[in-house]
């Protein structure tokens, strides 16, 4: 068994000089207060199993027209799994078959929203980015 854990805490703010707001600070669209990545790897014989979980607090909304429209998307969790099977009698040969499943539970969670004019002088909140659908890959690899 082996694995690793990564944690990040950040707050990203900036002024909006482009809108004439020099003195006030607003959360940027890339602000995400907390992220956590946990990876575990288990090897047995020719097989290697890797499980990864990414957790994050919601990102701040992208508000190009009015930075006071500050909300956050909900926190998210994305789990991925990989299986690799070594080929040949010599594991050092570098040949393997692999199966990868990204977004194992097909969560499709929203990562970020944006605000856009609604045509009546107001703004509407739209889904801007989300976790992609489950993606399965299968293949052969050879290391030299």
C-alpha positions as CSV (number, residue, x, y, z in Angstrom):
1,X,0.0,0.0,0.0
2,X,1.0,3.5,-0.6
3,X,-0.7,6.9,-1.1
4,X,-0.6,10.6,-0.6
5,X,-2.8,13.4,0.7
6,X,-2.8,17.0,-0.5
7,X,-4.6,19.9,1.2
8,X,-4.8,23.5,0.0
9,X,-6.3,26.5,1.8
10,X,-6.5,29.8,-0.2
11,X,-8.6,32.9,-0.6
12,X,-8.2,34.8,-3.8
13,X,-9.5,38.4,-4.0
14,X,-8.8,41.3,-6.4
15,X,-10.2,44.8,-7.1
16,X,-12.3,45.5,-10.2
17,X,-10.4,48.4,-11.7
18,X,-12.1,47.7,-15.0
19,X,-15.4,48.7,-13.4
20,X,-13.9,51.6,-11.5
21,X,-13.9,49.7,-8.2
22,X,-10.4,50.3,-7.0
23,X,-10.7,50.2,-3.2
24,X,-13.0,47.2,-2.8
25,X,-11.8,43.6,-3.0
26,X,-14.0,40.8,-4.4
27,X,-13.5,37.1,-4.6
28,X,-12.1,36.0,-8.0
29,X,-13.7,33.4,-10.2
30,X,-10.8,31.0,-9.4
31,X,-11.2,31.4,-5.6
32,X,-11.9,28.0,-4.0
33,X,-11.2,28.1,-0.3
34,X,-10.4,24.4,0.4
35,X,-9.3,21.5,-1.8
36,X,-8.3,18.0,-0.7
37,X,-6.9,15.2,-2.8
38,X,-6.5,11.7,-1.5
39,X,-4.8,8.9,-3.5
40,X,-4.2,5.3,-2.5
41,X,-2.4,2.7,-4.5
42,X,-2.4,-1.0,-3.9
43,X,-0.2,-3.5,-5.7
44,X,-0.5,-7.2,-5.6
45,X,1.4,-9.4,-8.1
46,X,0.9,-8.0,-11.6
47,X,-2.1,-5.8,-10.6
48,X,-2.1,-2.2,-9.4
49,X,-5.3,-0.6,-8.1
50,X,-5.4,3.2,-7.7
51,X,-8.3,5.1,-6.1
52,X,-8.4,8.9,-6.1
53,X,-10.8,11.2,-4.4
54,X,-10.9,15.0,-5.0
55,X,-13.0,17.2,-2.6
56,X,-13.4,20.9,-2.9
57,X,-15.4,23.8,-1.5
58,X,-17.4,25.5,-4.1
59,X,-15.8,28.0,-6.4
60,X,-16.9,31.7,-6.3
61,X,-19.3,32.7,-9.0
62,X,-17.9,34.5,-12.1
63,X,-19.6,37.9,-12.1
64,X,-18.1,40.0,-14.9
65,X,-20.7,42.7,-14.8
66,X,-21.4,43.1,-11.0
67,X,-18.8,41.7,-8.6
68,X,-21.1,42.2,-5.6
69,X,-23.1,39.2,-6.9
70,X,-21.0,36.8,-4.8
71,X,-22.2,33.3,-4.2
72,X,-20.5,29.9,-4.3
73,X,-21.2,26.6,-5.9
74,X,-21.8,23.6,-3.5
75,X,-18.8,21.6,-2.4
76,X,-18.0,18.6,-4.7
77,X,-16.5,15.1,-4.5
78,X,-15.1,13.3,-7.5
79,X,-13.8,9.7,-7.2
80,X,-11.7,7.9,-9.9
81,X,-10.4,4.4,-10.2
82,X,-7.6,2.9,-12.3
83,X,-6.5,-0.8,-12.7
84,X,-3.3,-1.8,-14.4
85,X,-2.3,-5.4,-15.1
86,X,1.4,-6.1,-16.0
87,X,1.9,-8.3,-19.0
88,X,4.7,-10.9,-19.5
89,X,6.6,-12.9,-16.9
90,X,9.0,-10.0,-16.1
91,X,7.2,-7.0,-14.5
92,X,10.1,-4.8,-15.5
93,X,9.1,-5.3,-19.2
94,X,7.0,-2.2,-18.9
95,X,4.0,-3.6,-20.8
96,X,0.6,-3.4,-19.2
97,X,-3.2,-3.2,-19.9
98,X,-5.1,-0.5,-18.1
99,X,-8.6,0.4,-17.3
100,X,-9.4,3.9,-16.0
101,X,-12.8,5.2,-14.8
102,X,-12.9,8.9,-14.2
103,X,-15.8,10.2,-12.1
104,X,-16.7,6.7,-10.9
105,X,-20.0,7.7,-9.4
106,X,-21.0,10.0,-12.3
107,X,-21.7,12.9,-10.0
108,X,-22.0,15.7,-12.6
109,X,-21.8,18.3,-9.8
110,X,-21.7,22.0,-10.7
111,X,-18.2,23.5,-10.0
112,X,-19.0,27.1,-10.8
113,X,-21.8,29.5,-11.8
114,X,-21.7,32.8,-13.7
115,X,-24.0,35.8,-13.7
116,X,-25.3,37.1,-17.0
117,X,-27.6,39.9,-17.9
118,X,-31.2,38.7,-18.1
119,X,-32.5,41.3,-20.6
120,X,-34.6,43.2,-18.1
121,X,-31.8,45.1,-16.4
122,X,-31.1,42.3,-13.9
123,X,-28.9,39.3,-13.8
124,X,-29.5,35.6,-13.8
125,X,-27.3,32.9,-12.4
126,X,-26.2,30.2,-14.9
127,X,-24.4,26.9,-14.5
128,X,-20.9,27.6,-16.0
129,X,-18.8,24.5,-15.3
130,X,-19.4,21.1,-13.9
131,X,-17.7,17.7,-13.4
132,X,-17.7,15.8,-16.7
133,X,-19.7,12.6,-17.1
134,X,-18.1,9.3,-16.2
135,X,-15.3,8.5,-18.6
136,X,-13.9,5.0,-19.2
137,X,-10.6,4.4,-20.9
138,X,-9.0,1.1,-21.7
139,X,-5.7,0.5,-23.4
140,X,-2.2,-0.9,-23.6
141,X,1.0,0.9,-22.5
142,X,4.6,0.1,-23.0
143,X,7.4,1.9,-21.2
144,X,10.9,2.0,-22.7
